[in-house]
Amino acid sequence: MGKYYKTTPWVIPELPQSLKNIFKKNGKKISIRKNQVISGNDETALFSNTEKLIYIDSGLLGQAYKTYCVNKPYAMSIVLPGRMVNYLHYLEIDNSGDIILALRKSDIFTMTKSQFDGITEKDLKDEMVRYCKKAVTSDFDAMCCMFTCDTPQRLAYFLKALAESFYDDISTMPLVEIPLKLSYAEMSYIMHTTIRTIERLLPKWRSMGYISTRRNSLIIYK
Amino acid sequence: MGKYYKTTPWVIPELPQSLKNIFKKNGKKISIRKNQVISGNDETALFSNTEKLIYIDSGLLGQAYKTYCVNKPYAMSIVLPGRMVNYLHYLEIDNSGDIILALRKSDIFTMTKSQFDGITEKDLKDEMVRYCKKAVTSDFDAMCCMFTCDTPQRLAYFLKALAESFYDDISTMPLVEIPLKLSYAEMSYIMHTTIRTIERLLPKWRSMGYISTRRNSLIIYK
């Protein structure tokens, strides 16, 4: 990834602190239970995708693209705390095919785009636009990976993207502990593959000494 | 596609006439030979991707994404006459992984972003931003198709996108003649599959009466 991608595919970048502060100070805080659909074209969703910008303060969200594929209706990327979603809406790019849901119990802060634009100075609005565009580039890279790499390659890229999302520079670290435990089912959604493929790959990598798992984390040996 | 996608995946939308006029009046006209790389990270390219906006007046361009995959290094979408590329650059989204090349002898008009912005009124700049965002949505849909559909589905979607790009409303047409002949190799790049797969599929569809081919066109029966 360091070699190929400038972004961390499947894991959008962190929001700058200045923008986080705006959400925490002015946004509406909502606690979301696991599996609740927060936003998007789903009858159980709290909001439409063009209604709210959503900042995640704690927990874990998933951003699922509708694929119109019978067997695998969604392709998912994950949203770690400190990120903002509905960036396509902020950029006024059509995002009606997305759904945002809580993969864990999460705390979010929401604001409308016009609320955000109304209270922020030009330099912070520019910062927001830059953030949203970086998130789009990350999505492009993830999609590119999705259709060009086989599942083991994709999974390796995804774990590297995760590692790079938690640490500034992993190049000198002999091992990286990712403080997040995803289920095999969640990984299969993110990789858009079957659970069986994940069940085959991860134990194999564990027995080969590439990874190990703890109660609440995953360790990657390099 | 009418059913699932609001865009025509793999085939970006046409530039509004008002914007075409700006390129034709103020742009620099260049004739490009087949296979010349026009723009992007390639040593034979005429320009970098952040140097020029490129309007295609006649011919056929290809927009190739670098995939970092050894066997299939590019995934391609086609650019029909009347379109403008380097829209990611206009939106200031990183597009360093793309290459734009001529698939046929083509005439293009080029301008820099600052040249375009310097001579156009706000409403036309807004029109340009809307155009570029629509092109991004088309790319998202194409990528989504690429990793979720099998090759026959992808190829059917692609032919439908082509048909919808040449005609305003194909819903009432018993057959659609696409005035463009793509080689099996070109189709394999666009579908990111092997030539063999295309060689297997298209003759089969022809014998089943779904399509027929003329010297310079492809006919789809519905």
Chai-1 contact restraints between the chains, C-beta under 6 A:
chainA,res_idxA,chainB,res_idxB,connection_type,confidence,min_distance_angstrom,max_distance_angstrom,comment,restraint_id
A,Y4,B,Y68,contact,1.0,0.0,6.0,A-B,restraint_1
A,Y65,B,C144,contact,1.0,0.0,6.0,A-B,restraint_2
A,T67,B,C144,contact,1.0,0.0,6.0,A-B,restraint_3
A,T67,B,T148,contact,1.0,0.0,6.0,A-B,restraint_4
A,Y68,B,Y4,contact,1.0,0.0,6.0,A-B,restraint_5
A,C69,B,T148,contact,1.0,0.0,6.0,A-B,restraint_6
A,I93,B,K133,contact,1.0,0.0,6.0,A-B,restraint_7
A,I93,B,V136,contact,1.0,0.0,6.0,A-B,restraint_8
A,D94,B,T137,contact,1.0,0.0,6.0,A-B,restraint_9
A,K133,B,I93,contact,1.0,0.0,6.0,A-B,restraint_10
A,V136,B,I93,contact,1.0,0.0,6.0,A-B,restraint_11
A,T137,B,D94,contact,1.0,0.0,6.0,A-B,restraint_12
A,M143,B,M143,contact,1.0,0.0,6.0,A-B,restraint_13
A,C144,B,Y65,contact,1.0,0.0,6.0,A-B,restraint_14
A,C144,B,T67,contact,1.0,0.0,6.0,A-B,restraint_15
A,M146,B,F147,contact,1.0,0.0,6.0,A-B,restraint_16
A,F147,B,M146,contact,1.0,0.0,6.0,A-B,restraint_17
A,F147,B,F147,contact,1.0,0.0,6.0,A-B,restraint_18
A,T148,B,T67,contact,1.0,0.0,6.0,A-B,restraint_19
A,T148,B,C69,contact,1.0,0.0,6.0,A-B,restraint_20
